[in-house]
Amino acid sequence: MLTKNKIAFHNVKKRKGLSLFLLVAVLLPVLLLSSCVRPEYGGVAMDIELGIYDETVDTACSYFYFMWGKAAELEEKYDEAQEAYEKALVCDPEAEYVSRKLAILLVNMRKTEPAIALLEKMISANEEDIVVRSLLANLYTNMKRYDDAVKVYQDILALKPDDQHTLLLLGSLYARNRDYANAQEILEKLVSINQRSFMGYSYLAKLYRELHYYDKAFAAYEKALEINWVTIFAYEAADLYEYRKKFDEAIVIYLRLLEENESNVKLRGRLSALYLEIGQADEAIAQLRELKNYSTDITKIDLTIGRLLMDEKRYDAAIAHFQAMIDENSEHEMVRTFLAMAHLESGDKETAKKVLLSVSPKAKSYEDSILMLAQIYEDEDDFPEAVNILKNVITTEETRRPVFYFYLASLYRKKNDINAGKEIFEQAVQQFPDEPRVWYEYGLFLEQIGKTDEALVKMEKVLAINPDDPYALNYVGYTWAERGVNLDQALEYLKKAVAARPDDGFIRDSLGWIYYKRGDYQHGVRELKIAVSKQPHDPTINEHLGDAYLKIGDLQKALNSYEKAVALYKDKVKKEILRLKMKELGKEN
């Protein structure tokens, strides 16, 4: 006849994935020490099945099933582990270590309600078991049952008022629930008990920051970092110093962080920017030069250094720097443009011109170089030479660019040679017939010389090539609105334009104006208010908003908008017309 343990061991041999050798080694002492109990029923497992098990404690049986459960859990057979732990508790209901293990397993299996029931049962059996209470509070927190979790933590503190772990968890829970007053009280109590609590001070620092108690936050950050220098926390402290414009303090932290990781590219870039904020350009440049040892984009760093030198008006140093870059690599064509700018800023226009002429047509900076060269001659009032440069570059396919035609036409317009300007644009559309921007710029040119009908035709050509061009949609839609024609289609055009460029105040003004023209004044006010917020210093948009306010009967807001427009208008005629309008409104009122 088999004893309880022999039958259990016999059954275990049949289970897959469990090492027989391991079980023999672990359970042999148990088998040798166990006594035979109730042999006629064939062991604990059979007793349970027959429902006739009594509650006699069998520690050997409990230990056996506990080990069985641990082995199953290691093999990620969680249902089997749960069954084994439960059987272990049948053998010994007082085995707290088994109950805890089962509770944790249930939590991991996301069987939260059974886990809660088990933990509450354990607490009822032993009200001073702080570990079990902590498990329950943690479970409530994970379930987002924050009030229940708070109650459990408070119960723990009633038993053990100075329990630091509980104070920390309760303080963080209060903070998570935005109960900042209680969070502050609990965390401050924690650090008063343990003045070396890194977590206490770190949580307090975050809390003070949230509450905008910046001086207290700085003190808490400093104390926490004194206790334990944690890199990510140091970054957090430096970020707050930057936010509060305490750049010197932020730099101290960044320098220490660099000692830990001198190859940190982002950190050196941040440090360089901070040095610039406090006017220490040499330190910023030194950091950038050091950065070259760790970055793969050396050219970008060198260009930044050169531009910094120019910003500092150290033109000789900038020229030397850019020239050294070219000497090191003659293919740095973009650098030539910067070199020319440095010569130009230093007052050496002739050298600047020579450098600009040396830029290859294949360089990305070629357009900028030619435009800068033409601009230099225009600033010198050497109109013929500026025109000559632009006419030369549009003669060959290798050097022509659409923007050169635009600039050349604008030069002719400034000299009132309108026909020559139109001829240049005609050449441009022949060379670039499918380029929307060419037609758009042609339309703007015609608008500027008062040829609105012709300009409208060009803008419609843009939309034929690209129906989604927001600026052409805006031009056509606004022009129709001003003329009071095609208002339905104009509205659709302008809605489409706003969808593509929602932050463009001028396009938003056009949408508000089409609503106004259609008699939908409420929508007009709404859109024009947004337009004013985007472009507060544009007089026309402010006047449009005044017109819309007037239509909805808000005279005071209309007058306020008109006053802003009058102050912003530079055109004396428009300014005077609006003043007269305001005067008449005042009389009517």
C-alpha positions, 0 to 999 in steps of 0.5 A: 500500500502506497503512502501519501508521499509515495503516491504523489511522487508516483504521479509526478513521474508522469508529468512532462518537462519535470526532471525526475532526478531533480525531484528525487534529490529535493524530495528524498529527505521528505519521503524518508521523514514522512509518516503514512497517514490514512493509507486507505485513500491513496494520498492527498491528491486522492483525498481532495478528489474524494472530498474527504480530506481533513484539515490536519497540517502536513508540512511535508505535503505542503513543501512537496506541492510548493516545490512542484509549483516553483518548478512549474512556474519556472517552466512558465506553466502558470496554471499548473503552478497555481494548482500546486500552490493551492494544494500546498495550502490545503496541506498547510493552510498556515503556510504564509510563504506559500500564500504570498507566492500564490498571491504574486503568481495570481497577480502575474497571471492577471487574476487580480480579484482572486489575488485581492481575496487571498491577500485580504484573507492573509491580512485578516489572519495577521493584521500586522503583516506589513509585507502583505499589506504592501503587496495589496496596496501595490496591486490596487495601484496597478489596477488604478484603484488609487483610493484603495491603495492610499487606504492600505498605505495609511493602515501600514503607517498606522502600524509603523509610522516611520516606514520609509518605503511606505512613505515614499510609495504613498507620497508618489501616489498622492503626487500621481493623483495630483494631491500635491498637499498630501504628497508634499507633507508625506515626502517632507516627513520621509526626508526628515526621517532619513536625510540621505534618502535619494528617492525622497529628495528626487520625488520632492524635486519633481513635486516642487517643480510641478508646483513651481516652487523653484528654489525648493526644487533646486535645493532638492535636486542638489541634495539628491545629486549630492547623495547619489549622482544619477545621470538622468536625474542630473540632466533633469536638474540641468534642464530646470536650471536652463528653463529658469535661465540659471545657465551657469548652474546648468553648465556646471552639471553639463561639464561634470556629465562630459567628464563621464562621457566626453564623446556625447555629441548632443551634450557638447552641442547643448553646452556650446549653445549655453555658452553663447547664451551667456556671451562666452563665444570662445568657450562655445567655439572650444566646445565645437572644436572638441566636438569635431573629435567625436562627430561624423559631420565635421563640415557642419560643425566647421560651418557653425564655428565660422558663422559664430565668428561672423556673428561675433564680427571677428571677420578676419578669424572667420575668413581664415577659418573658411579659407582653411576649410577650402584649402583642406578640401577644395570641393567645399563649394558651400564654404566659398559662399560663406567666405564671400559673406565674411569678406563682404561683411568685413568691407572687402567687396572686391574679394567677395565678388571674386570668391562668388564667381569661383563657385561651381554651377554644380554646387548647391550654393551656386544659386545663392552665390549668383544672387548675392553677387547681383545683390552686391552690384545692385547695392552699389547702384551698378544696375547694368552689371547686375543685369549683365550677370543675371543675363549671362547665367540664363543663357546656358542650360548648366547655369540657368535657374528659375530664380535668376529670371525672377530677380532679373525681371524685378530689376527691370520693374524697379527701373520701370522697364515693364516690357523688359520684365515681361519678356524675361518672364516669357523666356522663363515660362518657355524654359520651365513650362511645367514649373508652377513657381515660374507661373506663380512669380509671373503672376505676382509680377503682373499683380505688382504692375497692376495687371490683375486680370493677367495675373489671375490667368497665370495663377490659374495656370499654376493650379492647372499644373498643381491644383493643391498649390496653397498660394495660388489657391489663395490668390485666385480665391481672394481676387474672386472675393474682392470682385464678388464673383465665383464666391462658392468656388472661391470658398472651396479654394480658400478652405483648401488653402487653409487646410494646407497652411493653417498657420498662414495669417494671410491665407486665413484672412482670405478665408475670413474675407470670403465669408464676409463677402458671402454674408456669413459674418459670424464665420468671417469674424471667427477666421479673421480673429485667427488671422489677426492672431497670426499676423497682428501687425498687418493693417489690412487684416485688422481692418477686415476684422473691424468690418466683420465686427461692424456687420455683427453689430459689435461697434466697439470691437470694430472701432478697436480693430480700426484704431489698430489698422490706422496705427499700422497703415503706412499709406497716408491715403488708406490711413485717412480714409479709415479715420473718416470711416471711424469718424462717421461711425462715431457720429452715428453712435 
